[in-house]
Amino acid sequence: LLCSRSRLCSARDLFATPTPQSFQIGINIIEAQKLVGVNINPFVVVKVGEEKRHTATQKSTNCPFYNEYFLFEFHEPKDILFHRLIEISVFHSKKIPFPGTCIGTFKMDVVTVYSQPDHRFFQKWAVISDPRDTRAGVKGFVKCNISVTARGDIVGSLPTSSSSQDEDIERNLLLPKRVPAERPWARVCIKLYRAEGLPSMSAGIMGGFSKIIGEKKVFIDPYVQVSFCGQQGETSVETNTTDPEWNEQISFIEMFPPLARKIKVQVLDDANVSDVAIATHYIDLQQISDPGRNGFNPTFGPAWVNLYGSPQNSVLRDIHKDLNEGMGEGIFYRGRILVAITVEIFSSPSEAEQPGEVTVEVEELHPLPENALGRKEEFLLFTAFFEATMMDSSLNSKPVSFEVSIGNYGKAEEVVTKVRRKVEKGEVKEEKQPLLDPGSDGELDVEVLAPASAALNKSVTKSQRPEPMEYDRSYSCLPMTHEKPCVSVWSYWEDHTWRLCISNWIVKLAERLEQGLDDVEKLMRRPKAKAEERLREVLEEFVAGCRQYSLSTERKTMAHPNNLDRCRTKYLMRNIILYAKQGLRVRRRLTRANVKEKVKETRRVLTKLRFMAKEPQCTLPDVLIWMLSNNRRVAYARVPAQNILYSVVEEEKGKDCAKIQTVFMKVPRLHTGESEIFAKLEIYMWLGVTKYAKNCLAELPEEFKYLSENGQEIAQLSAYSPPSRLTRDDFSYFQLRAHLYQARGILPADNNGLSDPFARVVFSTHCQTTRTLEETLSPMWNELLLFDQLIIDGKKEELKTETPIAIINLFSHNKF
C-alpha cells in the first residue's frame, strides 16, 4: 500500500521556498600550455555570473605560469547560483589603450562543478576554443582548480599534485566523467510557436489610470528571451495580446555535449520604461536526453510548457515578482507556451553546414497545423475538504474559504462557468465571465478578490468562520464535522495523460522500493531481526513490478507522440529491464553479512528510478489551492496534477487520486528563506477526463450522503452535477495517547544559550501542550496527553494502514 494521508513530508517538500545560502567559488589559475599565437602576452580572465577577475600578464610566452587564486562569494538560493556560468578566457594583452585580443574561452555551469566528488575539479586542464572561429580547433589549455562550497559542506583533503613536466594533458581535461575529450560543435534550436492564457498586466501608472477610466484589462506586448550557455536570443514582439503567435526559431552554436545543463525560457512584456518578466521556465537537458551508448541527443516537443509565478499583474505593487524571474516555486499559473527543441551535431569542422563563428540566429517557422497535438478534451477536477486545522491564529474570526484552480480555470478573477446548451459534435461550450474589479484596499502584499466570486464560481467553497481547536486554543480550525464542502472545476486540455500514466507507474515502483528499503533499515537496527529476508522480499516485489511494467508498456498506445516520447519510451523500457537484472543480481549475492552494502546498492538504483520517473513534457498544469480570508489570498498549496490523475489501470493512477491526503498550506514568502505551515488540510482529490467522472466518488467512505447546492440529496451522480457538500450522521470515535518523554539537543532560543521548551501535539481538530521546562536543552516531560472522542474520516479498513499524521511542534516559551 502506498501512503497518501500518513506519508511524512520532507522539509524540502514542505518548504519549497528557496533559502539563500552562503557559497564560495574558488578558482586557482595555475598555468597555461600550448597557447596559439606568436610573441603573445597572455593573461587569464575568470568570470562567474557577472563578476570578473583577471591574472597578471606574462610577457612573450605561450606557456605562462600564474598560480593565482580568486574567491567569489555569493549569498543566494542554490538553484539561482547553479544556473550561473563559469567562464575562463585567455587574452593577449596589447598596449594601452587597446583592449586585449581574446585567444579563446572555456565555459561550464556551477552545477557541473558541484556535482563532482567533493564538489571540485583538481588540477585539470580547461580546453580553450575561439567562439569567433569554430573551425580553428583547440587554442590552448589552462590548468586550474575549481571548487564550489556551501556553508556546512565538509571539505575533503586535497590529492597530491603532479608535476607538469611529464603530465598527459589530453587525459586530464577539465570535463565531467563520460564526456569525450573532443567535443564537436552543434546547433541547438529552440522553436517558439505560440502562448496562451498569459496574464493581462496593468503596469505601474498606466495600470492605475486604466482602473480610473474603467478598463477591465491592459493587454501585454509579449516576446520570448532564451538564454543558453552564456548566449541569448529574442523573438519578435507581439502587440496587445495575451495569446501571442511568434512561430520563430532561436539557434545557438555550442560545443556538444554542452557543459551547461539548463535552457532558460523567459516570457517578457515589452514595456515603455523597462521590460517586465511575465514568467520563467528552465528546461533541463539531462531530462530530455540520454548520453548512454544507445541513447539520444536532446529533443523536446512540440509540447506545451506551463508557466508559474506571482499572483499579481501590477508591477509596482508586486512583492513576489522574483517568482516571475524563476526564483523559487511559482504560486500562480501564468499561461503556457508551445516549445520544441532540436539539436544538430556537426560531424567535422569542414562540414559546409557548420557556421564559422558562434552566433545566435532568429528565423521564422511554419506554424504547426491545427490540432497537431490533438483535440482538447474536457477534464473534471473534484475536491472535497474533510478537515482544515492548524490554521494560523492571525485569522482570528475572519471568514475563510478555499479556491481550487487548474490553469486559468477556477481562478476567482475570471470564472469558467458551465453552459448546459449543447453545441456542434456534442461538446459543452464554455463561457468566461470576468469579475468586477473591486479596487484596491491599499495593501501591497495581497491580491483583492471580488466579493461576488463565490456566487459565480463553483471553484470556491462557502465562507466559514474559524473556531479555536479543542483543548489548546493556539490554532484554529473550520467546523467541518457534519458537512464537507466540495468544489468542481471543468477544464479543457489536450489529452496527453498517457505520459503521466507511464510516469505514475515508475513513481509507484520507486515508492514501493523506498518503503521496503526503509523497513529493511529499521530491521537492521534491531538485534535478531530478519533484515535479510525482508530485503529478499523487497527485491522480489521490485523485479515483479519491473516485469509487469515492461509487459504493459509494450501494449500501450500513444496519442500524438513526438520524438522525445518515442525516444523516452525505449529509454524507460531499456533501463527498467536493466534495473530488474540488477535487482536479481543483488538478491542472488545477498547474505546476512552484506545486507548493509546491498541496501546501499539498491538505493543507487532507487535514485536513478526517481530521476527517470520525472516526465519532462507534463502538459497538465498543477492544481493550486488558495486559502481566502477577508477577500485576500493568505496561503497556498500546489498539488501536481500527475498525483491525482485518474486511470482505469490501478498502477497508472496518481498515487493520491481518490484518497484522503494531508496537504500543508504555506504563506507566500519573500527570499527570507523562512516558511512555516499556515494550515493543514485533509482533502480528497480526483482529476480525470469527464467520461470517467462517475468514478470520482467511488473511493469515498460509504456513510456519506451527497448534497446538491440547494441541499437536496443526489441519488444519481451525473458528470455535470457532482455534489457541493458531503454529509453524514454516523460517527466512529477514536482515542489517541501521546506519551512525551524527553528531547535532546534542541536549539538555544534565549540569550543565555538555553531554552524554555514545551511541545504542542496536533491531531485532527485537537491540540494539547506539555508543561514548560525552564532553561534546558534536554527537557524531560514524562507526560501522557490523552486525546478523547476523536472523529476520523475515511474507510475503516484503510484507517489501520492510513491513519492521519500527528504533528509535534517544539517551542520555547517567551516570558516577555
C-alpha positions, 0 to 999 in steps of 0.5 A: 500500500502506498501512503497518501494521508500518513506519508511524512513530508520532507522539509524540502517538500514542505518548504519549497521556498528557496533559502539563500545560502552562503557559497564560495567559488574558488578558482586557482589559475595555475598555468597555461600550455600550448597557447596559439599565437606568436610573441603573445602576452597572455593573461587569464580572465575568470568570470562567474555570473557577472563578476570578473577577475583577471591574472597578471600578464606574462610577457612573450610566452605561450606557456605562462605560469600564474598560480593565482587564486580568486574567491567569489562569494555569493549569498543566494538560493542554490538553484539561482547560483547553479544556473550561473556560468563559469567562464575562463578566457585567455587574452593577449594583452596589447598596449594601452589603450587597446583592449586585449585580443581574446585567444579563446574561452572555456565555459561550464555551469556551477552545477557541473562543478558541484556535482563532482566528488567533493564538489571540485575539479583538481588540477585539470586542464580547461580546453580553450576554443575561439567562439569567433572561429569554430573551425580553428580547433583547440587554442590552448589549455589552462590548468586550474582548480575549481571548487564550489562550497556551501556553508556546512559542506565538509571539505575533503583533503586535497590529492597530491599534485603532479608535476607538469613536466611529464603530465598527459594533458589530453587525459586530464581535461577539465570535463565531467566523467563520460564526456569525450575529450573532443567535443564537436560543435552543434546547433541547438534550436529552440522553436517558439510557436505560440502562448496562451492564457498569459496574464493581462498586466496593468503596469505601474501608472498606466495600470492605475489610470486604466482602473480610473477610466474603467478598463477591465484589462491592459493587454501585454506586448509579449516576446520570448528571451532564451538564454543558453550557455552564456548566449541569448536570443529574442523573438519578435514582439507581439502587440496587445495580446495575451495569446501571442503567435511568434512561430520563430526559431532561436539557434545557438552554436555550442560545443556538444555535449554542452557543459551547461545543463539548463535552457532558460525560457523567459516570457517578457512584456515589452514595456515603455520604461523597462521590460517586465518578466511575465514568467520563467521556465528552465528546461533541463537537458539531462531530462530530455536526453540520454548520453548512454551508448544507445541513447539520444541527443536532446529533443523536446516537443512540440509540447506545451510548457506551463508557466508559474509565478506571482499572483499579481499583474501590477508591477509596482505593487508586486512583492513576489515578482522574483517568482516571475524571474524563476526564483523559487516555486511559482504560486500562480499559473501564468499561461503556457507556451508551445516549445520544441527543441532540436539539436544538430551535431556537426560531424567535422569542422569542414562540414559546409553546414557548420557556421564559422563563428558562434552566433545566435540566429532568429528565423521564422517557422511554419506554424504547426497545423491545427490540432497537431497535438490533438483535440482538447478534451474536457477534464473534471477536477473534484475536491472535497475538504474533510478537515482544515486545522492548524490554521494560523491564529492571525485569522482570528474570526475572519471568514475563510474559504478555499479556491481550487484552480487548474490553469486559468480555470477556477481562478476567482478573477475570471470564472469558467462557468458551465453552459448546459446548451449543447453545441456542434459534435456534442461538446459543452461550450464554455463561457468566461465571465470576468469579475468586477474589479473591486479596487484596491484596499491599499495593501501591497502584499495581497491580491483583492478578490471580488466579493461576488466570486463565490456566487459565480464560481463553483471553484470556491467553497462557502465562507466559514468562520474559524473556531479555536481547536479543542483543548489548546486554543493556539490554532484554529480550525473550520467546523467541518464535522457534519458537512464537507464542502466540495468544489468542481472545476471543468477544464479543457486540455489536450489529452496527453495523460498517457505520459503521466500514466507511464510516469505514475507507474515508475513513481509507484515502483520507486515508492514501493522500493523506498518503503521496503528499503526503509523497513529493511533499515529499521530491521537492521537496527534491531538485534535478531531481526530478519533484515535479510529476508525482508530485503529478499522480499523487497527485491522480489516485489521490485523485479515483479513490478519491473516485469509487469511494467515492461509487459504493459508498456509494450501494449500501450498506445500513444496519442500524438507522440513526438520524438522525445516520447518515442525516444523516452519510451525505449529509454524507460523500457531499456533501463527498467529491464536493466534495473530488474537484472540488477535487482536479481543480481543483488538478491542472488549475492545477498547474505546476512553479512552484506545486507548493509552494502546491498541496501546501499546498492539498491538505493543507487538504483532507487535514485536513478528510478526517481530521476527517470520517473520525472516526465519532462513534457507534463502538459497538465498544469498543477492544481493550486489551492488558495486559502481566502480570508477577508477577500485576500489570498493568505496561503497556498498549496500546489498539488501536481496534477500527475498525483491525482490523475485518474486511470482505469489501470490501478498502477497508472493512477496518481498515487493520491487520486481518490484518497484522503491526503494531508496537504500543508498550506504555506504563506507566500514568502519573500527570499527570507528563506523562512516558511512555516505551515499556515494550515493543514488540510485533509482533502480528497482529490480526483482529476480525470477526463469527464467520461470517467467522472462517475468514478470520482466518488467511488473511493469515498467512505460509504456513510456519506450522503451527497448534497446538491447546492440547494441541499437536496440529496443526489441519488444519481451522480451525473458528470455535470452535477457532482455534489457541493457538500458531503454529509453524514450522521454516523460517527466512529470515535477514536482515542489517541495517547501521546506519551512525551518523554524527553528531547535532546539537543534542541536549539538555544532560543534565549540569550543565555544559550538555553531554552524554555521548551514545551511541545504542542501535539496536533491531531485532527481538530485537537491540540494539547501542550506539555508543561514548560521546562525552564532553561534546558536543552534536554527537557524531560516531560514524562507526560501522557496527553490523552486525546478523547472522542476523536472523529476520523474520516475515511474507510475503516479498513484503510484507517489501520494502514492510513491513519492521519499524521500527528504533528509535534511542534517544539517551542520555547516559551517567551516570558516577555 
